[in-house]
């Protein structure tokens, strides 16, 4: 009984690890390559005004955009590849926990009979509002 539990736990752990590796490694690899190309400079320059409202650098747009298409694990790889403060990571983490996998989850909500547009807009708005509140807290408490 104990050996069966250990065996099942080990198999489950290996499957979970493989699932995470398949997401994190490619995302980290792609973002690391982008960091060494002019494309990242263009992306950060274009995104700077958008993420500045959260007191984040332009490169913080990479994990935020990764969240729209992927789950939280892809964002972890993107955050690791971008140079952020601890509080900046917190802001991105909260925002992406609210608004991750938007395309996939919009399709699921539509299949369940919910409005995909409302569902997506609600999550994006909640994410932005939380990012603004965290920016305010970070500014007042000098956490940046």
Secondary structure, DSSP 8 states (H G I E B T S, - for coil): -HHHHHHHHHHHHHHHHHHHHHHHHHHHHHHHHHHTSHHHHHHHHHHHHHHHTTT--GGGHHHHHHHHHS-HHHHHHHHHHS---HHHHHHHHHHHHHSSSHHHHHHHHHHTTS-HHHHHHHHHHHHHHHHHHHHHHHHHTT--
